[in-house]
Amino acid sequence: MKLRLCLLLLLVVLLVTDLADAKRRRKGRRRNRNKAKTTTTTTTTTEAPVDDTIEDELDMMMDDDAALLAEEEEAEQEEEEEEMTGIDAIIRRNNLDHDPCETKKCGKGRECSLSEAGEPVCTCVSQCTHETDARRQVCTNHNETWNSDCAVYKQRCECTDELDGCQDPKNTHLHVEYYGQCRDMGECSEEEMADFPRRMREWLFNVMKDLANREQLSPLYSEMEQEAEADEQKRWVNAAIWRWCELDTHPVDRSVSRHELFPIRATLLSMEHCIAPFLDGCDTNGDRDISLSEWAKCLQVTDGEIKERCENIKQESD
């Protein structure tokens, strides 16, 4: 058996060698014939004409093999492109040198995807990780426990874009109240609500003072904290200015949205059962945003002074 294989291998080698030699001889004769045609001197040759039929057939066989190989490579490339899906396929089809989504920023509940033309577009998150830890669950403003904040933002996006995944049109304004499962916070009495602005002002000033002591305030806010320490009349005003301007960040638009209130609401809700109705009451015109004037009235501080100082803060910060 081994002897047969060796003989077969030898025959293949000899055949390939003969084909290569024949092709070289044929190219040489073609070059000689071309030279003979271009010369100005007519010569008489005694060589007998050579029959190129066999060599032509071998050349045709080799050309056919090359064409077959090219077809196989093209078929493999097409198969690879069919297997490639999603962003990679779009990048390749549009001859992009990078993923445009790498520099595209989308809001919560949205992720970047590419259109067929290769343009980055923010679309609703397609899937959220299922959380098994109850501490990662969240309670919404509708007093409903959701599996994660991702699920809440995804639902809000789907309702905003009027997609099939929207469970209720009211979820357009869905947001996270606090982390953990929803629990009974108790009723906030009229007496407690009446006293709440004072307690809120004191809490804001104490937080501001603590951050100043830890050198975690900007130079501008540190100066305001020092003013509040020296002048008791500025204590509540400066604290209110600082916190409102800190909340007005996404985007900076001279108003604080329900979403921007989350740092205060989530921090205090488990300890202060009056925080939710208090913040809801700050939105006096019901536009789901709290203006600086509304914030001042809620905290019962001087409206004119707080407005003027906050505008100065914005100008100096910019």
Buried (B, 14 or more C-beta within 10 A) or exposed (E): EEEEEEEEEEEEEEEEEEBEEBBEEBEEEEEEEEEEEEEEEEEEEEEEEEEBEEBEEBBEEEEEEEEEEEEEEEEEEEEEEEEBEEBEBBBEEBEEEEBBBEEBEBEBBBBBBBEEEBEBBBBBBEEBEEBEEEEBBBBBBBEEEBBBBBBBBBBBBBBBBEEEEBEEEEBBBBBBBBBBEBEEBEEBEEEBEEEBBEBBBEBBBEBBBEBBEEEEBBEBBBEBBEBBBEEEEBBBBBBBBBBBBBBBEEEEEBBBBBBBBBEBBBBBBEEBBBBBBBBBBBBEEEEEBBBBEBBBBBBEBBEEBBBEBBBEBEEEEE
